[in-house]
């Protein structure tokens, strides 16, 4: 499967979709036909039935029909793959028979990222698809957040991740493409979600915070009015690297970091005489102690690690922001063939098989995670792509 094959199946205006052809190209879709859903929320039946109904609803949606071809592709792929992780996340209560798929949105975004990366999909388009999948249910519940987040906060932060209008279109199709008792109420919530985004001025563009530091602190949950600039205390200027092994992080650091100190788990392992996967906790403590020393001195440095998942990256960022650091996050990526070829040629104990196992926690950083986020992506011809 490659990107050209995927592109060829995305329907043009006025055309339908070929479900059988999609299943042949993406075998993971076949499992949707055998995956049950809770009849309270999906009386239409299994996930395959639901997905086809969602696609029908999207193709009939005015927002999809009026969009540019590339944006239609984003919305179509997000709708097609929004529940791709349900087969692997399905849990059936042995007593009540209740069916749930906890975490299927986040897991689905990760699975689709790996799938589209292997296919050679354009980075910006791929990430737009994955970002929608990761939060595709949020418009249903933005006015009743379990985390106590305000609708305004939810909409603003989402606008820094994706195009809210496209998320709303996919969410609307997701709700139209099912049979459930609370369908009308959820559709009303999606409409209110859209009206709030329009009112805030971020329906189809990022909301304009006072500055990058204010946006960062607000997105991380600080109770402030992000229209007014937040004073930033002095601290280290830190460049945080992020990306799969062999994506080019060491090369970038050597070319751009000059003589700055480098905090690196790999260096820590080498200093401690450890191999890949051997006593990672000891190596992490060694690296963190070095980082804390530099942060106390307010010295600039580079933190060079994969930082592949939100959880692992978040631990580093939490530490840096606790010391008032100014953070530039540099994300690097290369095609699969390039990464595997580089890894084979490196002096490393990490095998390509182990590298590919890491894909199950691959989450690309969001633009609001640092004061500045750079996405440097080799699309196959050495060109760098950037998304906001």
C-alpha positions in Angstrom: 0.0 0.0 0.0 1.3 3.5 -0.8 -0.1 7.0 -0.8 -1.0 7.1 -4.5 -3.2 4.0 -3.9 -4.9 5.7 -1.0 -5.4 8.9 -2.9 -7.0 7.1 -5.8 -9.8 5.7 -3.5 -10.7 9.0 -1.9 -14.0 9.9 -3.6 -14.5 12.9 -5.8 -17.5 15.2 -5.3 -20.7 13.5 -6.2 -19.1 10.0 -6.1 -19.5 7.2 -3.5 -16.8 5.2 -1.8 -15.7 1.7 -2.5 -15.7 -0.1 0.9 -14.4 -3.4 -0.5 -11.5 -1.6 -2.1 -10.7 0.2 1.1 -10.8 -3.1 3.0 -8.4 -4.7 0.5 -6.0 -1.8 0.9 -6.3 -1.4 4.7 -6.9 -4.9 6.1 -7.5 -3.4 9.6 -10.9 -2.2 8.3 -12.1 -5.8 7.9 -12.0 -6.4 11.6 -14.5 -3.6 12.1 -17.2 -5.8 10.7 -16.8 -8.3 13.6 -16.4 -5.7 16.3 -19.6 -5.1 18.4 -20.7 -1.8 19.9 -22.9 -0.8 22.8 -26.5 -0.6 21.5 -27.2 2.4 23.7 -24.9 4.4 21.6 -24.7 2.3 18.4 -28.0 0.6 17.7 -27.0 0.4 14.1 -24.7 -2.6 14.8 -21.0 -3.3 14.4 -18.2 -0.8 13.8 -18.1 -1.6 10.1 -21.7 -0.6 9.7 -21.2 2.5 11.7 -18.1 3.6 9.7 -20.0 3.2 6.4 -22.8 5.3 7.7 -20.4 7.9 8.9 -18.8 8.1 5.4 -22.2 8.4 3.8 -23.0 11.3 6.2 -19.7 13.0 5.5 -20.1 12.8 1.7 -23.6 14.4 2.1 -22.3 17.2 4.4 -22.1 20.7 3.0 -18.9 21.4 4.8 -17.2 18.5 3.1 -18.7 19.3 -0.3 -17.5 22.9 -0.2 -13.9 22.2 0.9 -10.8 22.1 -1.2 -9.7 18.7 -2.4 -6.9 18.3 0.1 -9.2 19.2 3.0 -11.8 16.8 1.7 -9.1 14.1 1.8 -8.2 15.0 5.4 -11.9 14.7 6.5 -12.6 11.6 4.5 -9.5 9.7 5.9 -10.3 10.8 9.5 -13.9 9.6 9.1 -12.8 6.3 7.5 -10.2 5.6 10.2 -11.7 7.2 13.3 -12.6 3.9 14.9 -9.8 1.8 13.5 -8.6 0.9 17.0 -11.9 -0.3 18.3 -11.2 -4.0 17.6 -8.1 -3.9 19.8 -9.7 -1.8 22.6 -13.1 -3.5 22.9 -14.0 -4.6 26.5 -17.2 -6.5 27.3 -18.3 -6.6 30.9 -18.8 -10.2 31.9 -21.7 -9.4 34.2 -23.7 -6.7 32.4 -22.6 -7.4 28.8 -21.9 -3.7 28.4 -19.5 -3.0 25.6 -16.8 -0.3 25.7 -13.7 0.8 23.7 -11.8 2.9 26.2 -8.9 4.9 24.7 -9.8 4.0 21.1 -9.4 7.7 19.9 -5.8 8.1 21.1 -4.8 4.6 20.1 -6.4 5.1 16.7 -4.4 8.3 16.1 -1.2 6.4 16.8 -2.1 3.4 14.6 -3.1 5.7 11.7 0.1 7.7 12.1 2.1 4.5 11.6 -0.1 3.3 8.7 0.1 6.6 6.8 3.8 7.0 7.5 4.5 3.6 6.0 2.3 4.6 3.0 4.3 7.8 2.4 1.4 10.2 3.0 2.4 13.9 3.2 3.3 14.9 6.8 0.9 17.8 7.1 -2.1 15.9 5.7 -1.3 12.9 7.9 -1.0 14.9 11.1 -4.3 16.7 10.3 -6.0 13.3 10.0 -4.4 12.0 13.2 -5.2 15.0 15.2 -8.9 14.8 14.3 -9.0 11.1 15.1 -7.4 11.7 18.5 -10.2 14.1 19.6 -13.1 13.1 17.4 -15.5 12.8 20.3 -14.6 16.0 22.0 -17.3 18.1 20.3 -19.9 15.7 21.8 -18.9 16.6 25.4 -17.2 20.0 25.2 -20.0 21.5 27.4 -19.8 18.7 30.0 -16.1 18.1 30.4 -15.2 15.4 32.9 -11.9 17.2 33.6 -13.7 20.4 34.5 -12.4 22.3 31.4 -14.4 25.2 30.1 -15.8 25.0 26.6 -13.8 28.2 25.7 -10.5 26.5 26.9 -11.3 23.3 24.9 -12.1 25.2 21.7 -9.0 27.5 22.0 -6.6 24.7 22.6 -8.1 22.6 19.8 -7.7 25.5 17.4 -3.9 25.3 18.1 -3.9 21.7 17.1 -6.2 21.5 14.0 -8.9 23.1 11.9 -11.9 23.2 14.2 -14.3 23.3 11.3 -12.9 20.0 10.0 -13.2 18.4 13.4 -16.8 19.6 13.7 -17.6 18.1 10.2 -16.2 14.7 11.1 -17.9 14.8 14.6 -21.2 15.6 12.9 -20.8 12.8 10.5 -19.9 10.4 13.3 -23.1 11.3 15.1 -25.4 11.3 12.1 -23.9 7.9 11.1 -25.4 6.0 14.0 -28.6 5.2 15.8 -28.8 6.3 19.4 -31.4 7.9 21.7 -29.4 11.0 22.5 -28.4 11.7 18.9 -30.4 15.0 18.6 -28.8 16.3 21.9 -25.3 15.5 20.7 -25.9 17.1 17.3 -27.0 20.3 19.1 -23.9 20.2 21.2 -21.7 19.9 18.1 -23.6 22.9 16.6 -23.0 24.9 19.8 -19.3 23.9 19.7 -19.1 25.4 16.2 -20.9 28.5 17.2 -18.6 29.0 20.1 -15.5 28.6 17.9 -16.9 31.2 15.4 -17.7 33.6 18.3 -14.1 33.2 19.6 -12.7 33.7 16.1 -11.0 30.3 15.8 -13.5 28.4 13.6 -10.9 27.9 10.8 -7.7 29.4 12.3 -5.7 29.3 15.5 -7.0 31.5 18.3 -4.7 34.5 18.8 -3.1 34.4 22.3 -1.1 37.3 23.5 2.2 35.6 22.9 3.8 32.1 22.8 4.5 31.9 26.5 1.0 32.9 27.5 -0.4 30.4 25.0 1.8 27.7 26.4 0.9 28.3 30.0 -2.8 28.5 29.2 -2.7 25.3 27.2 -1.0 23.6 30.1 -4.0 24.6 32.3 -2.9 27.8 34.0 -6.0 29.8 35.0 -5.3 33.0 33.1 -6.9 35.2 30.5 -4.7 34.3 27.4 -5.6 37.7 25.8 -3.1 39.3 28.1 0.6 38.6 28.1 1.9 36.6 31.0 5.3 37.7 32.5 8.0 35.1 31.9 10.6 34.5 34.6 14.2 34.1 33.5 15.5 30.5 33.0 17.5 28.3 30.7 17.0 28.3 27.0 16.5 24.6 26.2 16.2 22.8 22.8 14.3 19.6 23.2 14.7 17.0 20.5 12.0 14.7 19.5 11.6 11.9 16.9 12.1 8.2 16.2 15.6 6.7 16.6 17.6 7.4 13.4 15.4 10.3 12.4 18.4 12.7 12.4 18.4 14.1 15.9 22.2 13.6 16.5 23.0 15.1 13.1 20.9 18.1 13.8 22.4 18.7 17.3 25.9 18.4 15.8 25.1 20.9 13.1 23.0 23.4 15.1 23.8 23.2 18.8 27.4 24.3 18.7 29.2 23.8 22.0 26.0 23.7 24.1 25.9 21.0 26.8 23.8 18.0 25.7 21.6 15.9 28.0 21.1 12.5 26.4 19.8 9.1 27.7 22.0 7.4 25.1 25.1 9.3 26.4 24.0 8.4 30.0 23.8 4.8 29.1 27.2 4.9 27.5 28.7 6.6 30.5 27.1 4.0 32.7 28.1 1.1 30.4 24.5 0.1 29.7 22.9 -1.4 26.5 19.5 -0.6 25.0 16.7 -1.6 27.3 19.1 -2.3 30.2 18.4 -0.4 33.4 16.8 2.5 31.6 15.7 4.0 35.0 19.3 4.4 36.1 20.2 6.1 32.9 17.2 8.4 33.1 18.1 9.5 36.6 21.7 10.2 35.5 20.4 12.4 32.6 17.9 14.2 34.8 20.4 15.0 37.4 22.6 16.6 34.7 19.6 18.6 33.4 18.6 19.8 36.9 22.2 21.1 37.5 22.0 23.1 34.2 18.6 24.4 35.0 19.7 25.6 38.4 22.5 27.6 36.7 20.0 28.9 34.1 22.4 27.6 31.5 21.3 26.9 27.9 21.5 23.2 26.7 20.0 20.6 24.4 17.9 17.6 25.6 18.4 14.9 23.0 16.0 12.0 23.3 13.2 10.3 21.4 10.5 11.9 23.6 8.2 9.8 21.4 5.0 9.7 23.6 3.1 12.5 25.2 3.7 10.9 28.6 7.5 10.7 28.2 7.8 14.1 26.5 5.5 15.6 29.2 7.8 14.5 32.0 10.7 16.3 30.4 8.6 19.4 29.7 7.1 19.5 33.2 10.6 19.5 34.7 11.8 22.3 32.3 8.8 24.5 33.0 9.1 24.0 36.7 12.5 25.8 36.3 11.0 28.5 34.1 12.9 27.3 31.0 12.3 28.8 27.5 11.8 25.7 25.3 12.2 25.2 21.6 11.0 21.7 20.6 12.6 20.3 17.4 10.7 17.3 15.9 12.5 15.3 13.2 11.1 12.7 10.9 12.2 10.7 7.8 10.5 8.0 5.7 10.5 4.4 7.0 13.1 3.2 4.5 15.5 6.0 5.5 15.1 5.4 9.2 15.6 1.7 9.0 18.6 2.1 6.7 20.2 4.6 9.0 19.6 2.4 12.0 21.2 -0.6 10.4 24.3 1.5 9.7 24.5 3.0 13.2 26.6 1.8 16.1 23.6 0.8 18.3 22.1 -2.2 20.1 18.7 -1.1 18.9 17.5 -3.5 16.2 15.1 -2.4 13.4 12.5 -4.8 14.9 12.8 -3.1 18.3 12.6 0.3 16.6 9.3 -0.6 14.8 7.9 -1.8 18.1 8.2 1.8 19.3 5.6 3.0 16.9 2.8 2.0 19.3 3.6 5.0 21.4 4.5 7.5 18.6 2.7 10.8 19.3 3.9 13.9 17.4 4.1 17.0 19.6 1.4 19.7 19.3 2.3 23.3 18.4 1.4 24.6 21.9 3.7 22.2 23.8 6.6 24.6 23.8 7.4 28.3 23.2 8.4 27.2 19.7 7.9 24.0 17.9 9.7 23.2 14.7 8.7 20.2 12.5 11.6 19.2 10.2 10.4 16.4 8.0 12.2 14.7 5.2 9.4 13.9 2.8 11.6 11.7 0.6 13.4 14.4 -1.3 15.2 16.0 1.6 12.6 18.8 1.9 11.5 20.1 5.3 7.7 20.3 6.0 6.1 22.4 8.6 2.6 22.5 10.1 1.3 25.1 12.5 
